[in-house]
Amino acid sequence: MTVNEPKIRFKVVIPHEWSNKEKGDFWEDVSADLFDKQRWELIPNIDFDGMQTDIYVKNLDTNERGLIECKFQQESIDAPTIFKLMGQALYKKVNFAYLLSTSDLNGKAKAVVDGYKNEHDKPFNLVVWNSNKLAEVFMGIYNIKVPNKMDQTIRRVKTITLLVTDQKDFFWVAEEMGKNNSPNRAIIFPTHKSESSLSSEEWKEYFARDEQWKNLEITVSDQP
């Protein structure tokens, strides 16, 4: 079978019952290397006069400062989320405002971001890393490659997702399309950042917490 360059996405699947602090601590740990590599010093859990942001950073070379807002929700990012981050950035007079999101911007949010980027003399740089960009960045940081050995029984794959589990392991999830042109099977591939291994039944139980994958047939490959 030939796979026609499936769309690469990034996703986080963690327990629904985790508190906001647990989610924030998890995402802080996962994303820390992204900024360490760019020589940003991370100062987590900073509360700016009642306005909570996920991560506060300072560049070790330029002393520029930035805010990082992390979202790993399934629904699209809306315009109020962008305006809130921009307001925080203006209030603290930072140089950068990052939004790291496992979902995409909706139409209004994208219009806000595009409009701001076209302005002259911006008080700060607004950077949005959505699912596609996060996959690209994590692949570069950790030298993760797309699986090169696809099971010959796979019929058609349109999307392959770089998944981070609640154990901070990285796996690939290829979505096989069925006859009705919707996913009917998830094929799991390990990466060199996969410390643990799960059986098909364990993956089925794990994906029960995810609306997109919870009803799919599961196949586990031992080949990266």
Protein Blocks (a to p, Z undefined) as FASTA:
>chain_A
ZZehiaddddddddfklcfklmmmmmmmmmmmmmmmnopacdehiaeehiacfbdcddfk
lopacdddddddfbdcdfklmmmmmmmmmmnopabdcdddfbdcdfklmmmmmmmmmpgh
ifbdcddddfklmmmmmmmmnopacdfbdcfklmbdcbdcddddfkopacdddddddfko
pafbdcddddfklfbdcdfklmmmmmmmpmklmmgccdddfbZZ
